[in-house]
Amino acid sequence: MTKIERENLLRERLYTMMSTERALRDAGRSFIAGVDEVGRGPLAGPVVTAAVILPADFNVLGVDDSKKLSAKKREQLCEEIKKQAVCWAVGWKDAEVIDEVNILQATKLAMAEAVENLSI
């Protein structure tokens, strides 16, 4: 596969991934936050979440499920995403909260915190 063919596939993948955002923008929404968690699998430690609002013209190629990416690629994409993002924020809940409310509820709380921490 040539470099151009690979880039075209990545563009198509990004276009497909952003279909919900396009539909929401077409419906008049301006700021659409994506939220996800990290660290939910470990037996100990906090659950950490991130929220990001991307611009309509977001164009970082290679964005995909983090489990499909190498650590180096995740770091590169992280920097590019933060550069293009309208804003981003994190939320986290420690092991005490997880033990108190369970991992699912702690994840939801951390996600809500990440969204609340967005500057918009």
N, CA, C and O atoms as a Tinker XYZ file with bonds, in Angstrom:
   480  protein
     1  N      0.847000   -1.176000    0.000000    73     2
     2  CA     0.000000    0.000000    0.000000    64     1     3
     3  C      0.891000    1.237000    0.000000    63     2     4     5
     4  O      1.855000    1.324000    0.760000    81     3
     5  N      0.560000    2.171000   -0.845000    73     3     6
     6  CA     1.355000    3.389000   -0.924000    64     5     7
     7  C      1.003000    4.319000    0.237000    63     6     8     9
     8  O     -0.007000    4.137000    0.918000    81     7
     9  N      1.854000    5.309000    0.441000    73     7    10
    10  CA     1.616000    6.296000    1.499000    64     9    11
    11  C      0.301000    7.046000    1.253000    63    10    12    13
    12  O     -0.460000    7.298000    2.187000    81    11
    13  N      0.047000    7.393000    0.012000    73    11    14
    14  CA    -1.179000    8.115000   -0.335000    64    13    15
    15  C     -2.405000    7.245000   -0.069000    63    14    16    17
    16  O     -3.408000    7.734000    0.451000    81    15
    17  N     -2.335000    5.966000   -0.418000    73    15    18
    18  CA    -3.443000    5.050000   -0.160000    64    17    19
    19  C     -3.691000    4.916000    1.347000    63    18    20    21
    20  O     -4.836000    4.894000    1.798000    81    19
    21  N     -2.611000    4.828000    2.109000    73    19    22
    22  CA    -2.742000    4.721000    3.571000    64    21    23
    23  C     -3.382000    5.987000    4.141000    63    22    24    25
    24  O     -4.282000    5.902000    4.977000    81    23
    25  N     -2.926000    7.150000    3.698000    73    23    26
    26  CA    -3.515000    8.413000    4.169000    64    25    27
    27  C     -4.987000    8.511000    3.794000    63    26    28    29
    28  O     -5.790000    9.003000    4.586000    81    27
    29  N     -5.349000    8.060000    2.624000    73    27    30
    30  CA    -6.756000    8.079000    2.209000    64    29    31
    31  C     -7.599000    7.173000    3.102000    63    30    32    33
    32  O     -8.721000    7.526000    3.463000    81    31
    33  N     -7.065000    6.013000    3.456000    73    31    34
    34  CA    -7.778000    5.117000    4.369000    64    33    35
    35  C     -7.950000    5.762000    5.750000    63    34    36    37
    36  O     -9.009000    5.656000    6.368000    81    35
    37  N     -6.901000    6.427000    6.219000    73    35    38
    38  CA    -6.985000    7.102000    7.515000    64    37    39
    39  C     -7.996000    8.248000    7.467000    63    38    40    41
    40  O     -8.725000    8.469000    8.434000    81    39
    41  N     -8.045000    8.970000    6.360000    73    39    42
    42  CA    -9.032000   10.052000    6.209000    64    41    43
    43  C    -10.463000    9.486000    6.233000    63    42    44    45
    44  O    -11.354000   10.037000    6.880000    81    43
    45  N    -10.656000    8.374000    5.511000    73    43    46
    46  CA   -11.967000    7.727000    5.490000    64    45    47
    47  C    -12.356000    7.249000    6.888000    63    46    48    49
    48  O    -13.509000    7.392000    7.296000    81    47
    49  N    -11.406000    6.687000    7.616000    73    47    50
    50  CA   -11.665000    6.200000    8.977000    64    49    51
    51  C    -12.068000    7.364000    9.877000    63    50    52    53
    52  O    -13.044000    7.258000   10.620000    81    51
    53  N    -11.332000    8.471000    9.821000    73    51    54
    54  CA   -11.650000    9.638000   10.629000    64    53    55
    55  C    -13.021000   10.197000   10.250000    63    54    56    57
    56  O    -13.805000   10.561000   11.126000    81    55
    57  N    -13.311000   10.268000    8.959000    73    55    58
    58  CA   -14.604000   10.766000    8.497000    64    57    59
    59  C    -15.737000    9.905000    9.062000    63    58    60    61
    60  O    -16.750000   10.431000    9.524000    81    59
    61  N    -15.566000    8.602000    9.024000    73    59    62
    62  CA   -16.569000    7.684000    9.562000    64    61    63
    63  C    -16.712000    7.860000   11.067000    63    62    64    65
    64  O    -17.829000    7.902000   11.584000    81    63
    65  N    -15.591000    7.963000   11.773000    73    63    66
    66  CA   -15.622000    8.108000   13.228000    64    65    67
    67  C    -16.333000    9.393000   13.657000    63    66    68    69
    68  O    -16.922000    9.445000   14.737000    81    67
    69  N    -16.280000   10.411000   12.830000    73    67    70
    70  CA   -16.851000   11.702000   13.209000    64    69    71
    71  C    -18.269000   11.912000   12.675000    63    70    72    73
    72  O    -18.755000   13.043000   12.640000    81    71
    73  N    -18.930000   10.841000   12.263000    73    71    74
    74  CA   -20.279000   10.969000   11.701000    64    73    75
    75  C    -21.275000   11.508000   12.727000    63    74    76    77
    76  O    -22.129000   12.323000   12.377000    81    75
    77  N    -21.187000   11.078000   13.967000    73    75    78
    78  CA   -22.098000   11.578000   15.000000    64    77    79
    79  C    -21.889000   13.066000   15.223000    63    78    80    81
    80  O    -22.854000   13.822000   15.340000    81    79
    81  N    -20.627000   13.491000   15.280000    73    79    82
    82  CA   -20.334000   14.912000   15.461000    64    81    83
    83  C    -20.906000   15.743000   14.313000    63    82    84    85
    84  O    -21.477000   16.809000   14.538000    81    83
    85  N    -20.750000   15.252000   13.085000    73    83    86
    86  CA   -21.290000   15.987000   11.935000    64    85    87
    87  C    -22.809000   16.102000   12.036000    63    86    88    89
    88  O    -23.373000   17.162000   11.764000    81    87
    89  N    -23.464000   15.026000   12.422000    73    87    90
    90  CA   -24.927000   15.046000   12.551000    64    89    91
    91  C    -25.356000   16.032000   13.630000    63    90    92    93
    92  O    -26.327000   16.766000   13.446000    81    91
    93  N    -24.648000   16.058000   14.746000    73    91    94
    94  CA   -24.987000   16.997000   15.819000    64    93    95
    95  C    -24.744000   18.435000   15.389000    63    94    96    97
    96  O    -25.534000   19.318000   15.722000    81    95
    97  N    -23.673000   18.684000   14.662000    73    95    98
    98  CA   -23.418000   20.038000   14.162000    64    97    99
    99  C    -24.495000   20.450000   13.161000    63    98   100   101
   100  O    -24.952000   21.593000   13.160000    81    99
   101  N    -24.894000   19.506000   12.311000    73    99   102
   102  CA   -25.967000   19.787000   11.351000    64   101   103
   103  C    -27.275000   20.115000   12.065000    63   102   104   105
   104  O    -28.113000   20.838000   11.527000    81   103
   105  N    -27.450000   19.586000   13.272000    73   103   106
   106  CA   -28.656000   19.843000   14.070000    64   105   107
   107  C    -28.520000   21.120000   14.900000    63   106   108   109
   108  O    -29.407000   21.451000   15.687000    81   107
   109  N    -27.409000   21.834000   14.722000    73   107   110
   110  CA   -27.253000   23.119000   15.396000    64   109   111
   111  C    -26.392000   23.112000   16.646000    63   110   112   113
   112  O    -26.258000   24.148000   17.297000    81   111
   113  N    -25.812000   21.990000   16.999000    73   111   114
   114  CA   -24.951000   21.935000   18.182000    64   113   115
   115  C    -23.581000   22.502000   17.823000    63   114   116   117
   116  O    -23.055000   22.236000   16.742000    81   115
   117  N    -23.011000   23.277000   18.731000    73   115   118
   118  CA   -21.708000   23.893000   18.466000    64   117   119
   119  C    -20.562000   23.155000   19.135000    63   118   120   121
   120  O    -19.515000   22.943000   18.523000    81   119
   121  N    -20.752000   22.763000   20.381000    73   119   122
   122  CA   -19.678000   22.134000   21.141000    64   121   123
   123  C    -20.091000   20.723000   21.534000    63   122   124   125
   124  O    -21.060000   20.527000   22.268000    81   123
   125  N    -19.353000   19.753000   21.042000    73   123   126
   126  CA   -19.657000   18.352000   21.271000    64   125   127
   127  C    -18.454000   17.724000   21.953000    63   126   128   129
   128  O    -17.362000   17.674000   21.386000    81   127
   129  N    -18.659000   17.249000   23.162000    73   127   130
   130  CA   -17.561000   16.662000   23.921000    64   129   131
   131  C    -17.564000   15.150000   23.775000    63   130   132   133
   132  O    -18.597000   14.495000   23.913000    81   131
   133  N    -16.397000   14.618000   23.494000    73   131   134
   134  CA   -16.190000   13.175000   23.544000    64   133   135
   135  C    -15.550000   12.843000   24.878000    63   134   136   137
   136  O    -14.683000   13.575000   25.355000    81   135
   137  N    -15.975000   11.737000   25.486000    73   135   138
   138  CA   -15.482000   11.357000   26.805000    64   137   139
   139  C    -15.110000    9.876000   26.780000    63   138   140   141
   140  O    -15.821000    9.058000   26.197000    81   139
   141  N    -13.997000    9.546000   27.415000    73   139   142
   142  CA   -13.589000    8.139000   27.516000    64   141   143
   143  C    -12.802000    7.953000   28.797000    63   142   144   145
   144  O    -12.364000    8.917000   29.425000    81   143
   145  N    -12.630000    6.692000   29.172000    73   143   146
   146  CA   -11.903000    6.382000   30.405000    64   145   147
   147  C    -10.613000    5.648000   30.088000    63   146   148   149
   148  O    -10.462000    5.016000   29.043000    81   147
   149  N     -9.694000    5.757000   31.026000    73   147   150
   150  CA    -8.457000    4.973000   30.993000    64   149   151
   151  C     -8.270000    4.400000   32.388000    63   150   152   153
   152  O     -8.806000    4.934000   33.359000    81   151
   153  N     -7.536000    3.348000   32.488000    73   151   154
   154  CA    -7.216000    2.815000   33.803000    64   153   155
   155  C     -8.354000    2.082000   34.471000    63   154   156   157
   156  O     -8.339000    1.899000   35.688000    81   155
   157  N     -9.341000    1.658000   33.702000    73   155   158
   158  CA   -10.464000    0.983000   34.331000    64   157   159
   159  C    -10.172000   -0.486000   34.581000    63   158   160   161
   160  O    -10.834000   -1.104000   35.415000    81   159
   161  N     -9.217000   -1.056000   33.896000    73   159   162
   162  CA    -8.910000   -2.468000   34.038000    64   161   163
   163  C     -8.044000   -2.850000   35.229000    63   162   164   165
   164  O     -8.171000   -3.967000   35.731000    81   163
   165  N     -7.165000   -1.963000   35.703000    73   163   166
   166  CA    -6.281000   -2.355000   36.797000    64   165   167
   167  C     -7.033000   -2.711000   38.069000    63   166   168   169
   168  O     -8.146000   -2.240000   38.306000    81   167
   169  N     -6.413000   -3.539000   38.872000    73   167   170
   170  CA    -7.023000   -3.963000   40.135000    64   169   171
   171  C     -6.904000   -2.905000   41.214000    63   170   172   173
   172  O     -7.633000   -2.948000   42.205000    81   171
   173  N     -6.007000   -1.968000   41.040000    73   171   174
   174  CA    -5.809000   -0.924000   42.056000    64   173   175
   175  C     -5.565000    0.401000   41.359000    63   174   176   177
   176  O     -5.200000    0.445000   40.184000    81   175
   177  N     -5.768000    1.468000   42.093000    73   175   178
   178  CA    -5.499000    2.796000   41.554000    64   177   179
   179  C     -6.760000    3.475000   41.089000    63   178   180   181
   180  O     -7.849000    2.906000   41.170000    81   179
   181  N     -6.618000    4.697000   40.598000    73   179   182
   182  CA    -7.778000    5.496000   40.217000    64   181   183
   183  C     -8.320000    5.118000   38.846000    63   182   184   185
   184  O     -7.659000    4.439000   38.060000    81   183
   185  N     -9.532000    5.571000   38.581000    73   183   186
   186  CA   -10.063000    5.558000   37.228000    64   185   187
   187  C     -9.928000    6.995000   36.729000    63   186   188   189
   188  O    -10.313000    7.943000   37.414000    81   187
   189  N     -9.387000    7.138000   35.547000    73   187   190
   190  CA    -9.122000    8.453000   34.968000    64   189   191
   191  C     -9.917000    8.567000   33.675000    63   190   192   193
   192  O     -9.996000    7.623000   32.889000    81   191
   193  N    -10.504000    9.741000   33.472000    73   191   194
   194  CA   -11.268000    9.981000   32.259000    64   193   195
   195  C    -10.783000   11.266000   31.598000    63   194   196   197
   196  O    -10.134000   12.105000   32.223000    81   195
   197  N    -11.112000   11.391000   30.336000    73   195   198
   198  CA   -10.783000   12.619000   29.610000    64   197   199
   199  C    -11.985000   13.029000   28.779000    63   198   200   201
   200  O    -12.733000   12.186000   28.284000    81   199
   201  N    -12.156000   14.318000   28.634000    73   199   202
   202  CA   -13.185000   14.889000   27.762000    64   201   203
   203  C    -12.485000   15.854000   26.823000    63   202   204   205
   204  O    -11.570000   16.574000   27.224000    81   203
   205  N    -12.918000   15.865000   25.577000    73   203   206
   206  CA   -12.316000   16.759000   24.598000    64   205   207
   207  C    -13.389000   17.272000   23.653000    63   206   208   209
   208  O    -14.284000   16.534000   23.242000    81   207
   209  N    -13.284000   18.543000   23.317000    73   207   210
   210  CA   -14.127000   19.134000   22.285000    64   209   211
   211  C    -13.211000   19.433000   21.108000    63   210   212   213
   212  O    -12.255000   20.200000   21.224000    81   211
   213  N    -13.521000   18.817000   19.980000    73   211   214
   214  CA   -12.717000   18.995000   18.779000    64   213   215
   215  C    -13.391000   19.987000   17.844000    63   214   216   217
   216  O    -14.617000   20.098000   17.834000    81   215
   217  N    -12.599000   20.707000   17.060000    73   215   218
   218  CA   -13.187000   21.627000   16.089000    64   217   219
   219  C    -13.803000   20.854000   14.923000    63   218   220   221
   220  O    -13.453000   19.698000   14.686000    81   219
   221  N    -14.702000   21.484000   14.209000    73   219   222
   222  CA   -15.354000   20.842000   13.068000    64   221   223
   223  C    -14.338000   20.417000   12.007000    63   222   224   225
   224  O    -14.559000   19.440000   11.290000    81   223
   225  N    -13.236000   21.142000   11.908000    73   223   226
   226  CA   -12.229000   20.826000   10.889000    64   225   227
   227  C    -11.083000   19.958000   11.433000    63   226   228   229
   228  O     -9.986000   19.955000   10.874000    81   227
   229  N    -11.338000   19.230000   12.514000    73   227   230
   230  CA   -10.323000   18.355000   13.103000    64   229   231
   231  C     -9.789000   17.400000   12.046000    63   230   232   233
   232  O    -10.559000   16.787000   11.308000    81   231
   233  N     -8.463000   17.275000   11.977000    73   231   234
   234  CA    -7.888000   16.461000   10.903000    64   233   235
   235  C     -6.648000   15.673000   11.322000    63   234   236   237
   236  O     -5.740000   15.495000   10.510000    81   235
   237  N     -6.585000   15.208000   12.541000    73   235   238
   238  CA    -5.444000   14.404000   12.969000    64   237   239
   239  C     -5.668000   12.969000   12.490000    63   238   240   241
   240  O     -6.559000   12.269000   12.972000    81   239
   241  N     -4.857000   12.556000   11.547000    73   239   242
   242  CA    -4.993000   11.210000   11.002000    64   241   243
   243  C     -4.365000   10.187000   11.941000    63   242   244   245
   244  O     -3.354000   10.465000   12.586000    81   243
   245  N     -4.965000    9.009000   12.015000    73   243   246
   246  CA    -4.438000    7.925000   12.838000    64   245   247
   247  C     -5.164000    7.740000   14.154000    63   246   248   249
   248  O     -4.883000    6.791000   14.885000    81   247
   249  N     -6.102000    8.639000   14.472000    73   247   250
   250  CA    -6.872000    8.503000   15.704000    64   249   251
   251  C     -7.677000    7.210000   15.623000    63   250   252   253
   252  O     -8.342000    6.940000   14.622000    81   251
   253  N     -7.609000    6.419000   16.684000    73   251   254
   254  CA    -8.279000    5.126000   16.713000    64   253   255
   255  C     -8.386000    4.682000   18.158000    63   254   256   257
   256  O     -7.972000    5.402000   19.067000    81   255
   257  N     -8.933000    3.519000   18.369000    73   255   258
   258  CA    -8.996000    2.930000   19.707000    64   257   259
   259  C     -7.573000    2.838000   20.246000    63   258   260   261
   260  O     -6.692000    2.281000   19.591000    81   259
   261  N     -7.351000    3.384000   21.438000    73   259   262
   262  CA    -5.992000    3.443000   21.987000    64   261   263
   263  C     -5.360000    2.067000   22.129000    63   262   264   265
   264  O     -4.137000    1.942000   22.070000    81   263
   265  N     -6.174000    1.033000   22.315000    73   263   266
   266  CA    -5.625000   -0.322000   22.453000    64   265   267
   267  C     -5.040000   -0.836000   21.145000    63   266   268   269
   268  O     -4.279000   -1.803000   21.143000    81   267
   269  N     -5.387000   -0.201000   20.039000    73   267   270
   270  CA    -4.859000   -0.587000   18.727000    64   269   271
   271  C     -3.572000    0.149000   18.381000    63   270   272   273
   272  O     -2.947000   -0.135000   17.359000    81   271
   273  N     -3.172000    1.098000   19.233000    73   271   274
   274  CA    -2.022000    1.951000   18.938000    64   273   275
   275  C     -0.845000    1.636000   19.847000    63   274   276   277
   276  O     -1.029000    1.203000   20.985000    81   275
   277  N      0.345000    1.851000   19.352000    73   275   278
   278  CA     1.541000    1.701000   20.184000    64   277   279
   279  C      1.604000    2.866000   21.174000    63   278   280   281
   280  O      0.960000    3.896000   20.976000    81   279
   281  N      2.371000    2.696000   22.220000    73   279   282
   282  CA     2.534000    3.768000   23.213000    64   281   283
   283  C      3.093000    5.023000   22.537000    63   282   284   285
   284  O      2.650000    6.135000   22.827000    81   283
   285  N      4.053000    4.849000   21.648000    73   283   286
   286  CA     4.644000    5.992000   20.954000    64   285   287
   287  C      3.598000    6.720000   20.108000    63   286   288   289
   288  O      3.537000    7.949000   20.119000    81   287
   289  N      2.780000    5.971000   19.382000    73   287   290
   290  CA     1.755000    6.579000   18.535000    64   289   291
   291  C      0.704000    7.283000   19.395000    63   290   292   293
   292  O      0.241000    8.365000   19.035000    81   291
   293  N      0.321000    6.683000   20.529000    73   291   294
   294  CA    -0.642000    7.333000   21.434000    64   293   295
   295  C     -0.103000    8.669000   21.917000    63   294   296   297
   296  O     -0.841000    9.654000   21.956000    81   295
   297  N      1.165000    8.719000   22.283000    73   295   298
   298  CA     1.771000    9.967000   22.754000    64   297   299
   299  C      1.790000   11.021000   21.647000    63   298   300   301
   300  O      1.490000   12.189000   21.894000    81   299
   301  N      2.141000   10.609000   20.435000    73   299   302
   302  CA     2.159000   11.549000   19.312000    64   301   303
   303  C      0.764000   12.102000   19.044000    63   302   304   305
   304  O      0.585000   13.308000   18.874000    81   303
   305  N     -0.216000   11.211000   19.010000    73   303   306
   306  CA    -1.582000   11.638000   18.752000    64   305   307
   307  C     -2.116000   12.521000   19.873000    63   306   308   309
   308  O     -2.850000   13.477000   19.619000    81   307
   309  N     -1.754000   12.205000   21.100000    73   307   310
   310  CA    -2.185000   13.008000   22.239000    64   309   311
   311  C     -1.751000   14.457000   22.060000    63   310   312   313
   312  O     -2.550000   15.375000   22.246000    81   311
   313  N     -0.516000   14.661000   21.709000    73   311   314
   314  CA    -0.012000   16.023000   21.514000    64   313   315
   315  C     -0.735000   16.723000   20.371000    63   314   316   317
   316  O     -1.082000   17.898000   20.487000    81   315
   317  N     -0.963000   16.020000   19.276000    73   315   318
   318  CA    -1.646000   16.619000   18.130000    64   317   319
   319  C     -3.104000   16.941000   18.461000    63   318   320   321
   320  O     -3.617000   17.991000   18.076000    81   319
   321  N     -3.764000   16.034000   19.176000    73   319   322
   322  CA    -5.152000   16.265000   19.561000    64   321   323
   323  C     -5.240000   17.480000   20.470000    63   322   324   325
   324  O     -6.110000   18.330000   20.277000    81   323
   325  N     -4.356000   17.577000   21.457000    73   323   326
   326  CA    -4.388000   18.720000   22.375000    64   325   327
   327  C     -4.122000   20.034000   21.643000    63   326   328   329
   328  O     -4.686000   21.067000   22.003000    81   327
   329  N     -3.268000   20.006000   20.619000    73   327   330
   330  CA    -2.993000   21.220000   19.841000    64   329   331
   331  C     -4.237000   21.683000   19.074000    63   330   332   333
   332  O     -4.509000   22.881000   18.995000    81   331
   333  N     -4.982000   20.745000   18.518000    73   331   334
   334  CA    -6.143000   21.102000   17.700000    64   333   335
   335  C     -7.421000   21.267000   18.509000    63   334   336   337
   336  O     -8.360000   21.914000   18.047000    81   335
   337  N     -7.474000   20.698000   19.700000    73   335   338
   338  CA    -8.708000   20.703000   20.489000    64   337   339
   339  C     -9.171000   22.114000   20.827000    63   338   340   341
   340  O     -8.359000   23.007000   21.070000    81   339
   341  N    -10.464000   22.299000   20.839000    73   339   342
   342  CA   -11.045000   23.534000   21.342000    64   341   343
   343  C    -10.724000   23.621000   22.830000    63   342   344   345
   344  O    -10.308000   24.669000   23.323000    81   343
   345  N    -10.920000   22.507000   23.543000    73   343   346
   346  CA   -10.515000   22.390000   24.938000    64   345   347
   347  C    -10.530000   20.916000   25.324000    63   346   348   349
   348  O    -11.145000   20.091000   24.649000    81   347
   349  N     -9.856000   20.603000   26.404000    73   347   350
   350  CA    -9.839000   19.242000   26.928000    64   349   351
   351  C     -9.650000   19.307000   28.440000    63   350   352   353
   352  O     -9.145000   20.295000   28.974000    81   351
   353  N    -10.062000   18.246000   29.118000    73   351   354
   354  CA    -9.947000   18.198000   30.573000    64   353   355
   355  C     -9.961000   16.738000   31.030000    63   354   356   357
   356  O    -10.344000   15.838000   30.283000    81   355
   357  N     -9.541000   16.534000   32.253000    73   355   358
   358  CA    -9.540000   15.190000   32.825000    64   357   359
   359  C    -10.377000   15.167000   34.107000    63   358   360   361
   360  O    -10.644000   16.198000   34.725000    81   359
   361  N    -10.768000   13.982000   34.469000    73   359   362
   362  CA   -11.438000   13.735000   35.737000    64   361   363
   363  C    -10.891000   12.432000   36.290000    63   362   364   365
   364  O    -10.444000   11.572000   35.530000    81   363
   365  N    -10.921000   12.282000   37.595000    73   363   366
   366  CA   -10.462000   11.016000   38.162000    64   365   367
   367  C    -11.111000   10.781000   39.511000    63   366   368   369
   368  O    -11.473000   11.702000   40.243000    81   367
   369  N    -11.237000    9.500000   39.794000    73   367   370
   370  CA   -11.752000    9.073000   41.092000    64   369   371
   371  C    -10.800000    8.015000   41.631000    63   370   372   373
   372  O    -10.406000    7.083000   40.931000    81   371
   373  N    -10.444000    8.192000   42.903000    73   371   374
   374  CA    -9.455000    7.287000   43.495000    64   373   375
   375  C    -10.094000    5.983000   43.967000    63   374   376   377
   376  O    -11.308000    5.795000   43.891000    81   375
   377  N     -9.241000    5.099000   44.450000    73   375   378
   378  CA    -9.677000    3.762000   44.874000    64   377   379
   379  C    -10.732000    3.815000   45.973000    63   378   380   381
   380  O    -11.603000    2.947000   46.034000    81   379
   381  N    -10.665000    4.816000   46.834000    73   379   382
   382  CA   -11.665000    4.927000   47.900000    64   381   383
   383  C    -13.056000    5.146000   47.319000    63   382   384   385
   384  O    -14.024000    4.547000   47.787000    81   383
   385  N    -13.164000    5.997000   46.306000    73   383   386
   386  CA   -14.458000    6.245000   45.669000    64   385   387
   387  C    -14.919000    4.987000   44.944000    63   386   388   389
   388  O    -16.093000    4.623000   45.008000    81   387
   389  N    -13.997000    4.328000   44.257000    73   387   390
   390  CA   -14.330000    3.098000   43.545000    64   389   391
   391  C    -14.891000    2.074000   44.522000    63   390   392   393
   392  O    -15.908000    1.438000   44.243000    81   391
   393  N    -14.231000    1.912000   45.667000    73   391   394
   394  CA   -14.698000    0.955000   46.675000    64   393   395
   395  C    -16.054000    1.351000   47.245000    63   394   396   397
   396  O    -16.864000    0.492000   47.595000    81   395
   397  N    -16.291000    2.639000   47.335000    73   395   398
   398  CA   -17.535000    3.131000   47.923000    64   397   399
   399  C    -18.733000    2.973000   46.984000    63   398   400   401
   400  O    -19.810000    2.564000   47.417000    81   399
   401  N    -18.547000    3.299000   45.691000    73   399   402
   402  CA   -19.695000    3.331000   44.781000    64   401   403
   403  C    -19.645000    2.295000   43.663000    63   402   404   405
   404  O    -20.642000    2.137000   42.959000    81   403
   405  N    -18.576000    1.607000   43.470000    73   403   406
   406  CA   -18.262000    0.589000   42.456000    64   405   407
   407  C    -17.600000    1.239000   41.237000    63   406   408   409
   408  O    -17.692000    2.451000   41.045000    81   407
   409  N    -16.943000    0.435000   40.432000    73   407   410
   410  CA   -16.132000    0.951000   39.329000    64   409   411
   411  C    -16.986000    1.661000   38.266000    63   410   412   413
   412  O    -16.571000    2.688000   37.729000    81   411
   413  N    -18.163000    1.125000   37.964000    73   411   414
   414  CA   -19.003000    1.757000   36.948000    64   413   415
   415  C    -19.443000    3.153000   37.389000    63   414   416   417
   416  O    -19.340000    4.109000   36.620000    81   415
   417  N    -19.927000    3.271000   38.610000    73   415   418
   418  CA   -20.382000    4.570000   39.101000    64   417   419
   419  C    -19.210000    5.544000   39.255000    63   418   420   421
   420  O    -19.348000    6.735000   38.977000    81   419
   421  N    -18.064000    5.037000   39.697000    73   419   422
   422  CA   -16.876000    5.895000   39.814000    64   421   423
   423  C    -16.443000    6.401000   38.436000    63   422   424   425
   424  O    -16.015000    7.547000   38.302000    81   423
   425  N    -16.554000    5.550000   37.417000    73   423   426
   426  CA   -16.224000    5.959000   36.054000    64   425   427
   427  C    -17.174000    7.056000   35.588000    63   426   428   429
   428  O    -16.744000    8.047000   34.997000    81   427
   429  N    -18.458000    6.880000   35.852000    73   427   430
   430  CA   -19.439000    7.906000   35.469000    64   429   431
   431  C    -19.169000    9.226000   36.191000    63   430   432   433
   432  O    -19.280000   10.297000   35.594000    81   431
   433  N    -18.815000    9.148000   37.468000    73   431   434
   434  CA   -18.489000   10.363000   38.224000    64   433   435
   435  C    -17.255000   11.049000   37.648000    63   434   436   437
   436  O    -17.221000   12.273000   37.521000    81   435
   437  N    -16.244000   10.258000   37.300000    73   435   438
   438  CA   -15.022000   10.820000   36.718000    64   437   439
   439  C    -15.305000   11.438000   35.354000    63   438   440   441
   440  O    -14.732000   12.472000   35.009000    81   439
   441  N    -16.186000   10.811000   34.578000    73   439   442
   442  CA   -16.555000   11.378000   33.275000    64   441   443
   443  C    -17.283000   12.703000   33.453000    63   442   444   445
   444  O    -17.008000   13.670000   32.743000    81   443
   445  N    -18.199000   12.744000   34.390000    73   443   446
   446  CA   -18.915000   13.996000   34.651000    64   445   447
   447  C    -17.935000   15.077000   35.095000    63   446   448   449
   448  O    -18.053000   16.231000   34.684000    81   447
   449  N    -16.976000   14.708000   35.928000    73   447   450
   450  CA   -15.971000   15.674000   36.379000    64   449   451
   451  C    -15.153000   16.193000   35.203000    63   450   452   453
   452  O    -14.875000   17.390000   35.126000    81   451
   453  N    -14.763000   15.305000   34.280000    73   451   454
   454  CA   -13.989000   15.741000   33.122000    64   453   455
   455  C    -14.785000   16.743000   32.296000    63   454   456   457
   456  O    -14.238000   17.757000   31.862000    81   455
   457  N    -16.060000   16.475000   32.075000    73   455   458
   458  CA   -16.903000   17.392000   31.294000    64   457   459
   459  C    -17.046000   18.713000   32.040000    63   458   460   461
   460  O    -16.954000   19.779000   31.432000    81   459
   461  N    -17.269000   18.652000   33.338000    73   459   462
   462  CA   -17.394000   19.888000   34.144000    64   461   463
   463  C    -16.109000   20.700000   34.132000    63   462   464   465
   464  O    -16.150000   21.923000   34.267000    81   463
   465  N    -14.967000   20.036000   33.971000    73   463   466
   466  CA   -13.683000   20.727000   33.957000    64   465   467
   467  C    -13.345000   21.364000   32.605000    63   466   468   469
   468  O    -12.352000   22.084000   32.496000    81   467
   469  N    -14.155000   21.108000   31.579000    73   467   470
   470  CA   -13.912000   21.741000   30.288000    64   469   471
   471  C    -14.078000   23.251000   30.429000    63   470   472   473
   472  O    -14.923000   23.718000   31.193000    81   471
   473  N    -13.277000   24.006000   29.699000    73   471   474
   474  CA   -13.321000   25.461000   29.830000    64   473   475
   475  C    -14.504000   26.089000   29.115000    63   474   476   477
   476  O    -14.744000   27.286000   29.271000    81   475
   477  N    -15.235000   25.334000   28.354000    73   475   478
   478  CA   -16.436000   25.840000   27.671000    64   477   479
   479  C    -17.646000   25.192000   28.305000    63   478   480
   480  O    -18.775000   25.463000   27.897000    81   479
